[in-house]
Amino acid sequence: MYGILDYLTSHWINMAYMDYAETTRDVNATYKAHLRQKYIDQANYIRTNVNGCPYNIPMAYSGHLYWGSSGLLATNGLVMHRVYEWGGKTDITYRKAALDALDWIGGRNPVGRNFLTGYGDAAHGTDLYSFYWFDLNHIVPGFLCGSIDVYDDTGLMDNILYPWKRFLNAYIAGVLEPAIYWQAEMSYLLAHFATDIKLPGDFDINAKVDLVDLKAFSNAWLSSPGQTNWNLACDISSPKDNVIDFRDFAVFAADWLEY
């Protein structure tokens, strides 16, 4: 029963309640405030566990990876990003946790697999093996699949000598099968990042124009294409003019220490 409740609350019900917590419609203000606080509490709890593995992904606890956990990570990332927005985008640790979830799904994981479908090869996305996909010769690109499953119920893992190799069960159907709700969760998270407008001077994409960005800008100062210190990202004048000069600095200075 716990597994069913955990599954529902981490997927469909969770997303619906998050929408209620930030809607502009005329809803019950008490319920809305209560839900928002619960998501803040959830984000803070998850944030204490992001160091549970070297990939810093937003999990409830270390090893919280199972059949369909791509969708779970996308949902946890969505919670983190919404709390980041509710706080006025001042605490970038929430945003970083959400971005780490996307990085994991995109291939920064122990098996080096992109859990989005591509064109049938590992280079462009995960190749799909599933009893829920009708035509494996025409797989829709960009569809989210299950993720790594650390809870193997086939018994095969017991025969693998080195524990790290047990993660290489990425080809079993139960791990790579697609699901429409996983896809919805991924779409929600991507939409949040798509509307999370990046400041022109935020070169390291940490949601703030700071000393790290100033160092990158300084390294590219007075450079142009073809030079070793040329950095296209620093050409932020409008229109772009293929030289890093005071036109770019004016844009950079206007965003200094902005979120």
C-alpha positions as a Markdown table, in Angstrom:
| # | Residue | x | y | z |
|---|---|---|---|---|
| 1 | Met | 0.0 | 0.0 | 0.0 |
| 2 | Tyr | 2.9 | 2.4 | 0.8 |
| 3 | Gly | 4.3 | 1.8 | -2.6 |
| 4 | Ile | 1.0 | 2.8 | -4.3 |
| 5 | Leu | 0.7 | 5.9 | -2.2 |
| 6 | Asp | 4.3 | 6.9 | -2.8 |
| 7 | Tyr | 3.8 | 6.4 | -6.6 |
| 8 | Leu | 0.6 | 8.4 | -6.8 |
| 9 | Thr | 1.8 | 11.3 | -4.7 |
| 10 | Ser | 5.1 | 11.5 | -6.6 |
| 11 | His | 3.4 | 11.7 | -9.9 |
| 12 | Trp | -0.2 | 12.7 | -10.9 |
| 13 | Ile | -1.6 | 14.0 | -7.6 |
| 14 | Asn | 1.6 | 15.8 | -6.8 |
| 15 | Met | 1.5 | 17.8 | -10.1 |
| 16 | Ala | -2.1 | 18.7 | -9.7 |
| 17 | Tyr | -1.6 | 20.0 | -6.2 |
| 18 | Met | 1.4 | 22.0 | -7.3 |
| 19 | Asp | -0.8 | 23.7 | -9.9 |
| 20 | Tyr | -3.3 | 24.5 | -7.2 |
| 21 | Ala | -0.6 | 25.9 | -5.0 |
| 22 | Glu | 0.4 | 28.6 | -7.5 |
| 23 | Thr | -2.8 | 29.2 | -9.5 |
| 24 | Thr | -4.1 | 32.8 | -10.0 |
| 25 | Arg | -7.7 | 31.6 | -10.0 |
| 26 | Asp | -10.1 | 32.2 | -7.1 |
| 27 | Val | -9.4 | 29.2 | -4.9 |
| 28 | Asn | -9.4 | 28.6 | -1.2 |
| 29 | Ala | -6.5 | 30.7 | 0.1 |
| 30 | Thr | -6.0 | 28.6 | 3.2 |
| 31 | Tyr | -5.7 | 25.4 | 1.2 |
| 32 | Lys | -3.4 | 27.1 | -1.3 |
| 33 | Ala | -1.1 | 28.5 | 1.5 |
| 34 | His | -1.0 | 25.1 | 3.2 |
| 35 | Leu | -0.1 | 23.2 | 0.0 |
| 36 | Arg | 2.6 | 25.7 | -0.9 |
| 37 | Gln | 4.2 | 25.4 | 2.6 |
| 38 | Lys | 4.1 | 21.6 | 2.3 |
| 39 | Tyr | 6.0 | 21.8 | -1.0 |
| 40 | Ile | 8.5 | 24.2 | 0.5 |
| 41 | Asp | 9.0 | 21.6 | 3.4 |
| 42 | Gln | 9.3 | 18.9 | 0.8 |
| 43 | Ala | 11.9 | 20.8 | -1.2 |
| 44 | Asn | 13.9 | 21.6 | 2.0 |
| 45 | Tyr | 13.9 | 17.9 | 3.0 |
| 46 | Ile | 15.0 | 16.8 | -0.5 |
| 47 | Arg | 17.7 | 19.4 | -0.5 |
| 48 | Thr | 19.3 | 17.8 | 2.6 |
| 49 | Asn | 19.6 | 14.6 | 0.7 |
| 50 | Val | 21.0 | 15.8 | -2.7 |
| 51 | Asn | 24.5 | 14.8 | -1.6 |
| 52 | Gly | 23.4 | 11.2 | -1.0 |
| 53 | Cys | 25.0 | 10.3 | -4.3 |
| 54 | Pro | 27.8 | 11.9 | -6.4 |
| 55 | Tyr | 25.3 | 13.2 | -8.9 |
| 56 | Asn | 23.5 | 15.4 | -6.4 |
| 57 | Ile | 20.1 | 14.5 | -7.8 |
| 58 | Pro | 16.9 | 15.4 | -5.8 |
| 59 | Met | 16.0 | 12.1 | -4.2 |
| 60 | Ala | 14.1 | 11.5 | -0.9 |
| 61 | Tyr | 16.9 | 9.3 | 0.2 |
| 62 | Ser | 20.1 | 7.7 | -1.2 |
| 63 | Gly | 19.2 | 4.9 | -3.7 |
| 64 | His | 15.7 | 6.1 | -4.2 |
| 65 | Leu | 15.8 | 4.9 | -7.8 |
| 66 | Tyr | 13.3 | 2.4 | -9.2 |
| 67 | Trp | 11.2 | 1.5 | -12.2 |
| 68 | Gly | 10.0 | 4.8 | -13.4 |
| 69 | Ser | 12.3 | 7.0 | -11.3 |
| 70 | Ser | 13.0 | 9.3 | -14.3 |
| 71 | Gly | 9.5 | 10.6 | -13.7 |
| 72 | Leu | 10.1 | 10.9 | -10.0 |
| 73 | Leu | 13.3 | 12.9 | -10.5 |
| 74 | Ala | 11.5 | 15.2 | -13.0 |
| 75 | Thr | 8.7 | 15.7 | -10.5 |
| 76 | Asn | 11.2 | 16.4 | -7.6 |
| 77 | Gly | 13.0 | 18.8 | -9.9 |
| 78 | Leu | 9.8 | 20.5 | -10.7 |
| 79 | Val | 9.1 | 21.0 | -6.9 |
| 80 | Met | 12.6 | 22.4 | -6.4 |
| 81 | His | 12.2 | 24.8 | -9.3 |
| 82 | Arg | 8.8 | 26.1 | -8.2 |
| 83 | Val | 10.1 | 26.7 | -4.7 |
| 84 | Tyr | 13.0 | 28.5 | -6.2 |
| 85 | Glu | 10.5 | 30.8 | -8.1 |
| 86 | Trp | 8.3 | 31.2 | -5.1 |
| 87 | Gly | 11.3 | 32.5 | -3.1 |
| 88 | Gly | 12.0 | 35.2 | -5.7 |
| 89 | Lys | 14.8 | 33.2 | -7.3 |
| 90 | Thr | 17.2 | 34.1 | -4.6 |
| 91 | Asp | 18.3 | 30.6 | -3.4 |
| 92 | Ile | 19.9 | 28.9 | -6.4 |
| 93 | Thr | 20.4 | 25.6 | -4.6 |
| 94 | Tyr | 16.8 | 24.7 | -5.5 |
| 95 | Arg | 17.4 | 25.5 | -9.1 |
| 96 | Lys | 20.7 | 23.6 | -9.2 |
| 97 | Ala | 18.9 | 20.5 | -7.8 |
| 98 | Ala | 16.3 | 20.7 | -10.5 |
| 99 | Leu | 19.1 | 21.1 | -13.2 |
| 100 | Asp | 20.9 | 18.1 | -11.8 |
| 101 | Ala | 17.7 | 16.1 | -12.3 |
| 102 | Leu | 17.7 | 17.1 | -16.0 |
| 103 | Asp | 21.4 | 16.3 | -16.3 |
| 104 | Trp | 20.9 | 12.8 | -14.8 |
| 105 | Ile | 18.0 | 12.1 | -17.3 |
| 106 | Gly | 20.2 | 13.5 | -20.1 |
| 107 | Gly | 23.1 | 11.1 | -19.5 |
| 108 | Arg | 25.1 | 12.2 | -16.5 |
| 109 | Asn | 24.4 | 8.9 | -14.6 |
| 110 | Pro | 26.3 | 5.7 | -13.8 |
| 111 | Val | 25.4 | 4.0 | -17.0 |
| 112 | Gly | 26.0 | 7.0 | -19.2 |
| 113 | Arg | 22.5 | 6.7 | -20.8 |
| 114 | Asn | 20.2 | 9.4 | -22.1 |
| 115 | Phe | 16.8 | 8.3 | -20.9 |
| 116 | Leu | 15.1 | 10.3 | -23.6 |
| 117 | Thr | 14.4 | 8.4 | -26.8 |
| 118 | Gly | 16.4 | 9.3 | -29.8 |
| 119 | Tyr | 16.6 | 7.7 | -33.2 |
| 120 | Gly | 17.3 | 4.1 | -32.1 |
| 121 | Asp | 20.9 | 4.5 | -31.1 |
| 122 | Ala | 22.6 | 5.4 | -27.8 |
| 123 | Ala | 24.4 | 8.5 | -29.4 |
| 124 | His | 21.1 | 10.3 | -29.9 |
| 125 | Gly | 19.0 | 9.0 | -27.0 |
| 126 | Thr | 18.2 | 5.7 | -25.4 |
| 127 | Asp | 17.2 | 2.8 | -27.6 |
| 128 | Leu | 13.9 | 1.5 | -26.4 |
| 129 | Tyr | 13.0 | -2.0 | -25.4 |
| 130 | Ser | 9.4 | -2.3 | -24.2 |
| 131 | Phe | 6.3 | -4.4 | -24.2 |
| 132 | Tyr | 4.4 | -1.1 | -24.1 |
| 133 | Trp | 5.7 | 0.3 | -27.4 |
| 134 | Phe | 3.9 | -1.1 | -30.5 |
| 135 | Asp | 6.4 | -0.2 | -33.2 |
| 136 | Leu | 10.1 | -0.3 | -32.2 |
| 137 | Asn | 11.1 | 0.7 | -35.7 |
| 138 | His | 9.4 | 4.1 | -35.4 |
| 139 | Ile | 10.1 | 5.3 | -31.9 |
| 140 | Val | 9.0 | 8.9 | -31.2 |
| 141 | Pro | 12.1 | 11.0 | -30.3 |
| 142 | Gly | 12.2 | 12.9 | -27.0 |
| 143 | Phe | 10.1 | 10.4 | -25.0 |
| 144 | Leu | 11.1 | 9.9 | -21.4 |
| 145 | Cys | 11.8 | 6.4 | -20.3 |
| 146 | Gly | 12.1 | 4.8 | -16.9 |
| 147 | Ser | 15.7 | 5.2 | -15.6 |
| 148 | Ile | 18.1 | 3.1 | -13.6 |
| 149 | Asp | 16.4 | 0.5 | -11.3 |
| 150 | Val | 18.4 | -0.3 | -8.2 |
| 151 | Tyr | 15.7 | -2.8 | -7.0 |
| 152 | Asp | 16.1 | -5.8 | -9.3 |
| 153 | Asp | 13.4 | -8.4 | -8.9 |
| 154 | Thr | 14.7 | -10.8 | -11.6 |
| 155 | Gly | 17.4 | -12.4 | -9.4 |
| 156 | Leu | 20.0 | -11.8 | -12.1 |
| 157 | Met | 21.8 | -9.1 | -10.1 |
| 158 | Asp | 22.9 | -11.6 | -7.5 |
| 159 | Asn | 25.2 | -13.2 | -10.1 |
| 160 | Ile | 27.0 | -10.0 | -11.0 |
| 161 | Leu | 30.3 | -9.8 | -9.0 |
| 162 | Tyr | 31.0 | -6.0 | -8.9 |
| 163 | Pro | 28.2 | -3.9 | -7.4 |
| 164 | Trp | 28.7 | -1.0 | -9.8 |
| 165 | Lys | 28.0 | -3.2 | -12.8 |
| 166 | Arg | 24.6 | -4.0 | -11.4 |
| 167 | Phe | 23.5 | -0.6 | -12.7 |
| 168 | Leu | 24.0 | -1.9 | -16.2 |
| 169 | Asn | 20.6 | -3.4 | -16.3 |
| 170 | Ala | 19.5 | -0.5 | -18.4 |
| 171 | Tyr | 18.3 | -2.7 | -21.2 |
| 172 | Ile | 15.4 | -4.5 | -19.4 |
| 173 | Ala | 12.0 | -3.5 | -20.6 |
| 174 | Gly | 10.7 | -2.5 | -17.2 |
| 175 | Val | 13.4 | 0.1 | -17.0 |
| 176 | Leu | 13.2 | 1.6 | -20.5 |
| 177 | Glu | 9.5 | 1.4 | -21.1 |
| 178 | Pro | 7.8 | 4.8 | -21.8 |
| 179 | Ala | 4.8 | 6.2 | -19.9 |
| 180 | Ile | 2.7 | 9.2 | -20.7 |
| 181 | Tyr | 2.8 | 10.5 | -17.1 |
| 182 | Trp | 6.6 | 10.4 | -17.0 |
| 183 | Gln | 6.5 | 12.3 | -20.3 |
| 184 | Ala | 4.1 | 14.9 | -18.7 |
| 185 | Glu | 6.4 | 15.4 | -15.7 |
| 186 | Met | 9.4 | 15.9 | -18.0 |
| 187 | Ser | 7.5 | 18.4 | -20.1 |
| 188 | Tyr | 6.5 | 20.4 | -17.0 |
| 189 | Leu | 10.1 | 20.6 | -15.8 |
| 190 | Leu | 11.4 | 21.6 | -19.2 |
| 191 | Ala | 8.7 | 24.2 | -19.5 |
| 192 | His | 9.8 | 25.7 | -16.2 |
| 193 | Phe | 13.4 | 26.0 | -17.4 |
| 194 | Ala | 12.3 | 27.3 | -20.8 |
| 195 | Thr | 10.5 | 30.2 | -19.0 |
| 196 | Asp | 13.4 | 30.7 | -16.5 |
| 197 | Ile | 14.8 | 33.6 | -18.5 |
| 198 | Lys | 18.7 | 33.7 | -18.4 |
| 199 | Leu | 20.4 | 37.0 | -17.9 |
| 200 | Pro | 22.8 | 37.8 | -20.7 |
| 201 | Gly | 25.8 | 38.0 | -18.3 |
| 202 | Asp | 25.0 | 34.7 | -16.5 |
| 203 | Phe | 27.6 | 32.7 | -18.4 |
| 204 | Asp | 27.8 | 29.8 | -16.0 |
| 205 | Ile | 23.9 | 29.6 | -15.8 |
| 206 | Asn | 23.7 | 29.7 | -12.0 |
| 207 | Ala | 20.9 | 32.3 | -12.1 |
| 208 | Lys | 23.1 | 35.1 | -10.9 |
| 209 | Val | 25.6 | 37.5 | -12.5 |
| 210 | Asp | 28.6 | 37.3 | -10.2 |
| 211 | Leu | 32.4 | 37.0 | -9.9 |
| 212 | Val | 32.5 | 33.7 | -11.8 |
| 213 | Asp | 30.9 | 35.4 | -14.8 |
| 214 | Leu | 33.1 | 38.5 | -14.4 |
| 215 | Lys | 36.2 | 36.2 | -14.7 |
| 216 | Ala | 34.8 | 34.6 | -17.9 |
| 217 | Phe | 34.1 | 38.1 | -19.3 |
| 218 | Ser | 37.5 | 39.3 | -18.4 |
| 219 | Asn | 39.2 | 36.4 | -20.1 |
| 220 | Ala | 37.4 | 37.2 | -23.3 |
| 221 | Trp | 38.0 | 40.9 | -23.1 |
| 222 | Leu | 38.7 | 42.5 | -26.5 |
| 223 | Ser | 38.7 | 39.1 | -28.2 |
| 224 | Ser | 37.1 | 38.3 | -31.6 |
| 225 | Pro | 36.4 | 35.1 | -33.5 |
| 226 | Gly | 39.6 | 33.1 | -34.2 |
| 227 | Gln | 41.5 | 34.3 | -31.2 |
| 228 | Thr | 42.2 | 31.7 | -28.4 |
| 229 | Asn | 40.3 | 33.6 | -25.8 |
| 230 | Trp | 37.2 | 34.3 | -27.9 |
| 231 | Asn | 34.0 | 33.4 | -26.1 |
| 232 | Leu | 30.8 | 33.7 | -28.1 |
| 233 | Ala | 28.7 | 33.6 | -25.0 |
| 234 | Cys | 30.3 | 37.0 | -23.9 |
| 235 | Asp | 29.2 | 38.7 | -27.1 |
| 236 | Ile | 26.0 | 40.0 | -25.5 |
| 237 | Ser | 25.7 | 43.4 | -27.1 |
| 238 | Ser | 22.6 | 44.0 | -29.3 |
| 239 | Pro | 23.2 | 43.4 | -32.2 |
| 240 | Lys | 26.2 | 41.1 | -31.7 |
| 241 | Asp | 29.3 | 42.5 | -33.3 |
| 242 | Asn | 31.9 | 39.7 | -32.9 |
| 243 | Val | 34.1 | 41.6 | -30.5 |
| 244 | Ile | 34.0 | 41.7 | -26.7 |
| 245 | Asp | 34.2 | 45.4 | -25.8 |
| 246 | Phe | 32.4 | 48.2 | -23.8 |
| 247 | Arg | 29.1 | 47.5 | -25.6 |
| 248 | Asp | 29.1 | 44.1 | -24.0 |
| 249 | Phe | 30.3 | 45.5 | -20.7 |
| 250 | Ala | 27.4 | 47.9 | -20.6 |
| 251 | Val | 25.0 | 44.9 | -20.8 |
| 252 | Phe | 27.0 | 42.9 | -18.3 |
| 253 | Ala | 27.2 | 45.8 | -15.8 |
| 254 | Ala | 23.5 | 46.4 | -16.0 |
| 255 | Asp | 22.9 | 42.8 | -14.7 |
| 256 | Trp | 25.6 | 42.8 | -12.1 |
| 257 | Leu | 24.5 | 40.8 | -9.0 |
| 258 | Glu | 21.1 | 40.4 | -10.5 |
| 259 | Tyr | 19.1 | 37.1 | -10.2 |
